[in-house]
Amino acid sequence: MSLRIIFMGTPEFSVPTLQSLKHAGHEIVAVYTQPPRPGGRRGLDLVKSPVHQAAELLGIPVFTPANFKDTDEREKFRALKADVAVVVAYGLLLPEAILTGTQLGCYNGHASLLPRWRGAAPIQRAIMAGDKKTGMMVMQMEKGLDTGPVALSREVEISENMTAGELHDKLMLVGARAMVEAMGKLAADDLPLTPQSPEGALYAAKIDKGETRIDFSKPADDVHNHIRGLSPFPGAWFEAEINGRPERVKVLGSEVGEGQGEPGTVLDEALTVACGADAVKLLKLQKAGGKPLAAAEFLRGTPLGPGTRLS
């Protein structure tokens, strides 16, 4: 049995779920996504979201309201007479009129093991905290932020050097399969809901630019988790004097290394840097306006030899 679904999502992360629901035979009656934003060359063009572009390729009507404060927008949503709304990284808080605007409510695909890491940046926060596992959860939405009962859960291991980008790509595929399974169960009236535990809740705050600078005074494990949790975007960074002037360098890959020294000091020719405890080896770097380079290639054009201090 198929469902009439309103899909709500915006970034690349949401696209596989939209495509998978369509290919599973459900009727996607409409897609809601964020409005086109300035982008392209010099930011002069309006660029449609990845979900917007995918929906057009699938021939699905697309709506891009700035919000749902307008009564007409709420009525338009209800008039679609959908069975259910599926939400994956939409980017707008949904009012109660939308949460109750379909026959069976709204179901969200969230990239964490709730109640841990509710909120905007669960992938990055899980890695930055050194978590060994995370997952995708399908939950029924309610007015609270990611507080609704859980319908389906799929765990994913986080390996010691996995970046946020790598975890993102893995979770978006796991999430697509999980949502298709959940909607199949919902269509068969066989989707049990389990309230979230009141214990262990953590909030995954949006990443602030002010927290992206690397603090080498912290233990190597923490520095490594910080680097990989912010890779590839927005990127953790340090500052060093290059060709006589201070320059910012992003670090997009690292591993825990061996060595001791004053925190922030380069220890060898392989870009091992001393931390507050132990050391971290920098594997992939990017200067402003440049492309990401492996450490060996980066060092050929940017001398950061032993004894160099990274601030």
VOKOL-868161 format. One line per 4 residues: number of its first residue (from 1); their letters; for each residue z, x, y of N, C-alpha, C. Coordinates in pm, whole numbers. Example, Ala and Ser with C-alpha at 12.3 -4.5 7.8 and 13.67 -1.06 7.14 Angstrom:
<atoms>
1) AS) 780:1319:-569:780:1230:-450:780:1320:-330; 708:1285:-225:714:1367:-106:787:1290:3
</atoms>
This chain:
<atoms>
1) MSLR) 0:85:-120:0:0:0:0:88:124; -84:55:219:-92:133:342:-12:66:453; 21:145:555:95:95:670:8:103:796; 38:15:891:-19:27:1025:76:116:1105
5) IIFM) 27:233:1144:114:335:1203:70:368:1345; 167:376:1435:146:440:1565:198:583:1552; 113:680:1580:155:821:1571:184:874:1711; 296:947:1724:339:1000:1853:370:1149:1837
9) GTPE) 289:1234:1899:309:1378:1890:222:1448:1992; 248:1579:2011:175:1651:2114:121:1787:2070; 204:1881:2021:154:2016:1996:84:2032:1862; 41:2154:1837:-24:2189:1710:64:2153:1591
13) FSVP) 194:2168:1607:289:2139:1499:272:1997:1444; 232:1904:1529:222:1763:1491:92:1728:1419; -11:1810:1438:-146:1775:1392:-156:1755:1241; -102:1845:1156:-116:1823:1012:-55:1691:965
17) TLQS) 52:1647:1029:113:1519:990:19:1404:1022; -39:1405:1141:-136:1302:1178:-253:1299:1079; -309:1415:1052:-424:1421:962:-387:1376:821; -271:1416:774:-229:1383:637:-203:1234:620
21) LKHA) -144:1172:721:-121:1027:714:-254:951:710; -348:998:790:-480:935:792:-548:950:656; -543:1073:601:-610:1099:473:-540:1030:357; -412:996:374:-338:925:269:-373:777:265
25) GHEI) -454:732:360:-499:594:357:-428:499:450; -334:551:530:-267:464:626:-359:437:746; -340:324:809:-418:289:926:-345:337:1051; -400:437:1117:-340:487:1242:-400:404:1356
29) VAVY) -324:308:1405:-379:214:1502:-387:274:1642; -305:375:1669:-308:440:1801:-231:571:1792; -265:662:1881:-192:787:1897:-140:795:2039; -13:829:2052:48:856:2182:76:1005:2191
33) TQPP) 40:1064:2304:60:1207:2324:83:1234:2472; 128:1356:2504:150:1393:2644:17:1395:2719; 19:1363:2847:-106:1364:2926:-166:1504:2932; -298:1513:2955:-361:1644:2973:-292:1723:3084
37) RPGG) -280:1856:3060:-212:1945:3155:-311:2049:3207; -282:2105:3326:-367:2213:3377:-369:2330:3279; -485:2386:3255:-499:2498:3163:-638:2555:3174; -683:2618:3068:-815:2679:3072:-818:2797:3167
41) RRGL) -936:2837:3204:-950:2954:3293:-886:2927:3428; -791:3011:3466:-720:3002:3593:-644:2872:3611; -625:2795:3503:-547:2673:3509:-609:2563:3592; -741:2568:3609:-807:2470:3695:-853:2347:3619
45) DLVK) -862:2356:3486:-910:2244:3407:-792:2169:3344; -811:2039:3323:-712:1962:3250:-742:1973:3101; -642:2013:3024:-660:2036:2881:-585:1930:2801; -654:1868:2708:-592:1769:2621:-504:1838:2517
49) SPVH) -398:1771:2477:-307:1828:2378:-377:1843:2243; -327:1931:2155:-385:1943:2021:-390:1810:1947; -286:1727:1961:-286:1597:1894:-394:1506:1954; -408:1510:2085:-512:1431:2152:-650:1467:2096
53) QAAE) -677:1596:2087:-807:1641:2037:-829:1601:1891; -724:1615:1810:-736:1578:1668:-759:1428:1652; -691:1348:1733:-707:1203:1724:-849:1160:1760; -905:1223:1862:-1043:1188:1900:-1140:1222:1788
57) LLGI) -1118:1334:1720:-1206:1370:1608:-1195:1268:1494; -1077:1206:1482:-1056:1107:1377:-1096:966:1422; -1137:953:1548:-1179:823:1600:-1064:727:1627; -948:781:1663:-829:698:1685:-806:681:1835
61) PVFT) -777:559:1883:-747:540:2025:-625:623:2068; -633:683:2188:-527:771:2238:-471:714:2368; -338:714:2379:-269:673:2502:-182:788:2550; -178:809:2682:-105:923:2738:-14:881:2854
65) PANF) 78:788:2833:166:749:2943:259:863:2983; 291:870:3112:386:972:3158:526:942:3107; 555:814:3088:684:770:3032:669:622:2994; 781:564:2952:778:423:2911:866:336:3001
69) KDTD) 879:378:3126:958:298:3220:886:170:3261; 754:175:3261:672:60:3300:674:-46:3191; 706:-168:3229:709:-279:3134:574:-299:3067; 467:-277:3140:334:-293:3082:311:-195:2967
73) EREK) 360:-72:2981:344:27:2874:421:-16:2749; 538:-72:2767:618:-118:2653:549:-235:2583; 493:-324:2663:425:-440:2604:297:-398:2532; 227:-300:2587:106:-248:2522:141:-189:2385
77) FRAL) 255:-119:2379:302:-61:2253:330:-172:2151; 404:-272:2192:437:-382:2101:313:-459:2056; 217:-472:2147:97:-550:2118:12:-488:2008; 36:-362:1975:-38:-297:1867:3:-351:1730
81) KADV) 119:-418:1726:168:-483:1603:167:-387:1484; 224:-269:1507:231:-168:1402:350:-195:1310; 337:-147:1187:450:-155:1095:558:-54:1133; 514:65:1176:608:173:1199:547:273:1298
85) AVVV) 634:345:1369:590:457:1452:639:586:1388; 551:685:1383:585:818:1331:583:915:1448; 694:987:1467:710:1075:1582:731:1218:1534; 648:1310:1582:662:1451:1549:638:1532:1677
89) AYGL) 746:1585:1735:735:1671:1854:654:1604:1965; 691:1482:1998:618:1409:2102:649:1464:2240; 777:1489:2268:813:1547:2396:864:1451:2500; 880:1324:2464:940:1224:2554:1055:1155:2483
93) LLPE) 1162:1127:2558:1269:1044:2505:1220:900:2498; 1243:836:2386:1193:700:2366:1302:599:2395; 1275:502:2481:1374:398:2510:1387:302:2391; 1491:222:2394:1517:130:2283:1401:33:2263
97) AILT) 1332:-3:2370:1220:-96:2359:1109:-39:2272; 1095:94:2269:994:158:2184:1050:178:2044; 1176:219:2034:1239:240:1904:1239:113:1820; 1243:-1:1886:1242:-130:1815:1109:-204:1832
101) GTQL) 1006:-131:1877:878:-195:1910:783:-211:1793; 826:-172:1673:746:-195:1553:832:-268:1451; 770:-317:1348:843:-397:1248:952:-316:1177; 921:-188:1148:1013:-107:1067:1077:7:1146
105) GCYN) 1056:13:1277:1120:114:1358:1040:242:1370; 1107:349:1411:1045:479:1433:1105:583:1339; 1020:667:1282:1064:775:1194:1016:909:1252; 1110:1002:1258:1085:1132:1321:1082:1243:1217
109) GHAS) 984:1334:1230:983:1456:1150:1047:1567:1231; 1165:1613:1187:1242:1711:1265:1258:1840:1187; 1239:1954:1256:1235:2084:1190:1371:2152:1181; 1464:2087:1113:1592:2150:1082:1660:2071:973
113) LLPR) 1772:2123:926:1854:2051:829:1967:1984:906; 1938:1865:955:2034:1790:1036:2164:1766:959; 2278:1771:1033:2291:1767:1179:2285:1903:1249; 2255:2010:1174:2241:2142:1237:2110:2150:1313
117) WRGA) 2118:2194:1437:2004:2216:1526:1931:2088:1563; 2008:1995:1618:1947:1882:1687:1890:1932:1820; 1779:1872:1862:1729:1908:1994:1594:1976:1993; 1565:2047:2105:1428:2087:2138:1376:2211:2067
121) APIQ) 1463:2305:2028:1414:2433:1976:1481:2469:1843; 1470:2383:1742:1542:2410:1616:1487:2528:1539; 1358:2555:1547:1300:2667:1472:1351:2800:1529; 1342:2816:1660:1386:2939:1722:1536:2960:1705
125) RAIM) 1614:2853:1723:1759:2867:1717:1807:2903:1576; 1741:2850:1475:1781:2882:1338:1764:3030:1310; 1652:3087:1353:1628:3230:1330:1720:3314:1417; 1737:3278:1542:1822:3355:1632:1966:3358:1584
129) AGDK) 2008:3254:1512:2143:3248:1458:2157:3320:1325; 2044:3366:1270:2048:3435:1142:2058:3343:1022; 2019:3216:1038:2024:3122:925:1933:3170:813; 1976:3147:690:1898:3186:572:1807:3074:524
133) KTGM) 1831:2954:571:1745:2842:532:1740:2739:644; 1635:2661:643:1620:2549:733:1540:2444:657; 1465:2359:725:1388:2259:652:1325:2158:743; 1264:2058:681:1210:1944:752:1282:1819:705
137) MVMQ) 1316:1735:800:1381:1609:768:1305:1494:830; 1291:1388:754:1239:1263:807:1359:1174:832; 1377:1132:956:1493:1051:992:1449:928:1069; 1526:821:1052:1500:700:1131:1562:720:1268
141) MEKG) 1485:699:1371:1533:728:1506:1623:618:1559; 1721:663:1637:1808:573:1712:1826:633:1852; 1910:571:1935:1919:614:2074:1976:754:2090; 2063:799:2000:2117:933:2008:2012:1039:1981
145) LDTG) 2034:1162:2027:1938:1270:2009:1946:1324:1866; 1847:1291:1786:1836:1337:1646:1961:1304:1564; 2016:1185:1586:2139:1145:1518:2117:1040:1410; 1995:993:1394:1969:882:1302:1983:918:1156
149) PVAL) 1990:819:1070:2004:842:926:1882:912:867; 1906:996:767:1801:1078:707:1738:1005:588; 1606:1006:585:1532:941:477:1486:1041:371; 1455:1161:413:1398:1259:320:1419:1398:376
153) SREV) 1449:1496:288:1477:1632:332:1406:1733:242; 1352:1839:303:1287:1946:228:1336:2081:283; 1400:2161:200:1453:2290:244:1345:2399:241; 1357:2495:333:1267:2610:341:1353:2734:365
157) EISE) 1330:2838:286:1403:2964:304:1348:3041:424; 1437:3111:492:1398:3198:603:1418:3342:556; 1310:3414:535:1321:3552:490:1369:3641:604; 1416:3762:571:1487:3844:668:1401:3890:786
161) NMTA) 1269:3897:769:1184:3941:879:1091:3831:931; 1109:3709:884:1022:3598:926:1040:3569:1075; 928:3551:1144:932:3517:1286:930:3366:1305; 960:3325:1428:954:3182:1459:814:3128:1441
165) GELH) 712:3208:1473:575:3164:1455:540:3140:1310; 585:3229:1224:559:3215:1080:633:3095:1023; 757:3075:1067:833:2960:1019:773:2830:1070; 729:2829:1194:660:2714:1252:544:2670:1165
169) DKLM) 459:2767:1127:339:2734:1050:375:2680:911; 481:2733:853:523:2686:721:582:2546:730; 667:2524:829:734:2395:841:637:2282:877; 534:2312:954:444:2202:992:368:2148:872
173) LVGA) 343:2232:772:277:2185:651:376:2114:559; 497:2169:549:602:2102:471:632:1965:532; 637:1960:664:666:1834:732:559:1730:711; 433:1772:709:324:1678:686:336:1614:548
177) RAMV) 362:1697:446:376:1643:310:498:1551:300; 607:1590:367:729:1509:361:709:1373:426; 636:1370:538:616:1242:607:525:1150:526; 422:1206:464:335:1124:379:416:1064:265
181) EAMG) 501:1144:204:585:1094:96:680:985:146; 741:1009:263:834:911:317:765:780:350; 647:785:409:576:663:445:528:589:320; 496:663:215:462:599:89:580:521:33
185) KLAA) 696:582:39:818:515:-7:853:395:81; 831:411:212:860:300:303:767:183:274; 641:211:249:546:105:217:584:31:90; 648:104:-4:691:45:-131:832:-12:-123
189) DDLP) 889:-13:-1:1026:-61:20:1125:17:-66; 1104:150:-72:1187:235:-157:1225:363:-82; 1268:348:44:1305:464:125:1452:452:166; 1544:507:86:1686:497:120:1721:583:242
193) LTPQ) 1819:539:317:1863:610:437:2008:656:419; 2034:782:455:2168:839:441:2218:880:578; 2333:828:623:2386:869:753:2411:1020:758; 2388:1080:874:2416:1222:890:2566:1248:885
197) SPEG) 2601:1366:836:2741:1408:833:2791:1423:976; 2914:1382:1002:2970:1401:1137:3009:1547:1162; 3005:1632:1060:3045:1771:1075:2922:1863:1073; 2935:1976:1139:2830:2078:1137:2718:2057:1237
201) ALYA) 2736:1966:1331:2630:1940:1429:2621:2055:1529; 2498:2102:1553:2471:2203:1655:2351:2158:1737; 2350:2195:1865:2243:2155:1955:2148:2272:1978; 2022:2252:1952:1919:2356:1970:1859:2343:2109
205) AKID) 1925:2403:2206:1879:2393:2345:1742:2458:2362; 1666:2406:2455:1536:2464:2489:1555:2610:2529; 1461:2695:2488:1471:2837:2519:1455:2858:2669; 1551:2928:2729:1547:2958:2872:1496:3101:2892
209) KGET) 1414:3121:2992:1359:3255:3017:1469:3357:3040; 1582:3312:3091:1692:3404:3120:1757:3464:2996; 1729:3410:2878:1789:3462:2756:1690:3542:2672; 1574:3573:2727:1471:3641:2647:1482:3793:2651
213) RIDF) 1557:3848:2746:1570:3994:2755:1654:4045:2638; 1610:4156:2577:1681:4214:2463:1805:4287:2510; 1916:4262:2444:2042:4330:2473:2072:4426:2358; 2037:4552:2375:2054:4650:2268:2200:4685:2243
217) SKPA) 2292:4636:2327:2434:4662:2303:2489:4576:2189; 2411:4477:2147:2453:4392:2035:2422:4461:1902; 2485:4417:1792:2454:4475:1661:2306:4457:1627; 2254:4549:1544:2112:4548:1511:2067:4416:1450
221) DDVH) 2149:4355:1364:2111:4227:1305:2086:4122:1412; 2174:4118:1514:2159:4020:1621:2034:4048:1705; 2009:4176:1733:1890:4212:1810:1763:4173:1734; 1761:4204:1606:1646:4170:1522:1623:4019:1517
225) NHIR) 1730:3941:1500:1717:3796:1496:1668:3741:1630; 1714:3801:1738:1671:3760:1872:1521:3784:1889; 1474:3900:1845:1332:3935:1859:1245:3840:1777; 1278:3822:1650:1191:3741:1564:1204:3592:1596
229) GLSP) 1319:3551:1649:1335:3411:1687:1254:3372:1809; 1214:3471:1889:1135:3444:2010:990:3489:1996; 950:3524:1874:813:3570:1850:729:3460:1785; 610:3430:1837:539:3501:1942:565:3451:2083
233) FPGA) 632:3339:2097:651:3281:2230:796:3236:2247; 856:3263:2359:803:3331:2479:804:3484:2468; 867:3537:2362:870:3681:2342:993:3745:2401; 1069:3817:2317:1181:3897:2366:1125:4025:2428
237) WFEA) 1195:4083:2526:1139:4196:2598:1246:4295:2642; 1200:4418:2667:1283:4520:2729:1205:4579:2845; 1272:4659:2924:1207:4727:3035:1223:4877:3015; 1118:4952:3040:1122:5097:3029:1036:5158:3139
241) EING) 1064:5283:3172:983:5353:3271:860:5409:3202; 743:5360:3243:616:5402:3183:525:5452:3294; 481:5575:3281:396:5637:3383:461:5630:3521; 591:5653:3523:663:5664:3650:707:5535:3714
245) RPER) 686:5423:3646:731:5296:3704:786:5204:3595; 882:5119:3631:939:5027:3531:837:4924:3487; 833:4899:3357:736:4803:3303:802:4721:3193; 768:4595:3189:824:4505:3088:735:4507:2964
249) VKVL) 800:4515:2846:728:4518:2719:788:4413:2626; 702:4326:2573:746:4229:2473:752:4294:2336; 848:4250:2255:857:4293:2117:833:4171:2028; 730:4176:1946:691:4061:1865:721:4080:1717
253) GSEV) 767:4198:1679:801:4222:1540:901:4335:1530; 995:4325:1437:1098:4428:1421:1156:4420:1281; 1238:4518:1248:1318:4516:1127:1443:4599:1153; 1547:4573:1078:1669:4651:1093:1644:4790:1037
257) GEGQ) 1678:4893:1115:1656:5030:1075:1787:5106:1057; 1776:5238:1054:1894:5323:1036:1905:5419:1154; 2028:5448:1193:2051:5544:1301:2163:5499:1393; 2214:5593:1468:2321:5567:1563:2290:5638:1693
261) GEPG) 2340:5583:1801:2321:5647:1931:2360:5552:2042; 2339:5597:2164:2367:5512:2279:2273:5392:2274; 2328:5269:2282:2243:5150:2272:2125:5154:2368; 2005:5125:2315:1885:5126:2395:1810:5257:2395
265) TVLD) 1862:5355:2319:1797:5487:2315:1700:5494:2197; 1578:5539:2223:1480:5560:2116:1525:5681:2034; 1533:5664:1903:1589:5767:1815:1486:5855:1747; 1362:5807:1733:1263:5885:1659:1122:5851:1706
269) EALT) 1024:5909:1637:884:5887:1674:829:5754:1624; 911:5678:1549:866:5550:1492:926:5431:1568; 979:5456:1687:1036:5351:1772:1157:5282:1708; 1243:5360:1646:1374:5310:1605:1466:5322:1725
273) VACG) 1535:5214:1758:1616:5208:1879:1761:5181:1842; 1851:5259:1899:1994:5241:1872:2044:5110:1931; 2131:5045:1856:2194:4920:1901:2345:4939:1907; 2417:4836:1941:2562:4844:1946:2621:4884:1813
277) ADAV) 2557:4843:1705:2590:4887:1570:2459:4903:1496; 2436:5019:1436:2312:5049:1364:2193:5053:1460; 2073:5026:1408:1953:5040:1490:1848:4938:1446; 1749:4918:1532:1640:4827:1502:1508:4902:1522
281) KLLK) 1414:4880:1431:1283:4945:1439:1184:4845:1497; 1119:4883:1606:1024:4795:1672:886:4813:1609; 827:4704:1561:705:4710:1482:580:4663:1556; 595:4571:1650:479:4513:1718:517:4487:1863
285) LQKA) 436:4540:1955:470:4534:2097:351:4491:2181; 381:4445:2303:275:4397:2391:315:4421:2536; 234:4495:2608:256:4513:2751:197:4395:2827; 244:4374:2948:193:4265:3030:42:4280:3048
289) GGKP) -31:4174:3017:-176:4175:3030:-248:4242:2916; -174:4297:2819:-236:4362:2706:-232:4276:2582; -283:4333:2473:-281:4259:2347:-170:4313:2258; -122:4234:2163:-19:4282:2071:-71:4399:1989
293) LAAA) 12:4504:1977:-26:4624:1904:84:4665:1807; 43:4717:1692:140:4779:1602:202:4899:1672; 324:4934:1635:398:5037:1707:321:5168:1717; 260:5213:1607:188:5340:1609:75:5339:1710
297) EFLR) 1:5229:1715:-110:5218:1811:-58:5207:1953; 51:5132:1970:112:5117:2103:154:5252:2158; 215:5336:2073:268:5465:2118:158:5563:2156; 37:5544:2103:-73:5633:2139:-108:5621:2287
301) GTPL) -88:5504:2345:-119:5486:2486:3:5476:2574; 121:5465:2512:244:5446:2588:353:5535:2529; 376:5652:2585:476:5742:2528:618:5691:2547; 683:5659:2436:825:5621:2435:893:5705:2327
305) GPGT) 900:5832:2351:951:5924:2249:1102:5926:2239; 1154:6004:2144:1300:6014:2125:1370:6050:2256; 1481:5982:2280:1557:6003:2402:1525:5906:2514; 1411:5836:2504:1375:5736:2606:1477:5623:2604
309) RLS) 1516:5579:2723:1612:5469:2734:1538:5339:2764; 1563:5238:2684:1507:5105:2704:1618:5017:2760; 1592:4955:2872:1697:4875:2936:1685:4729:2895
</atoms>
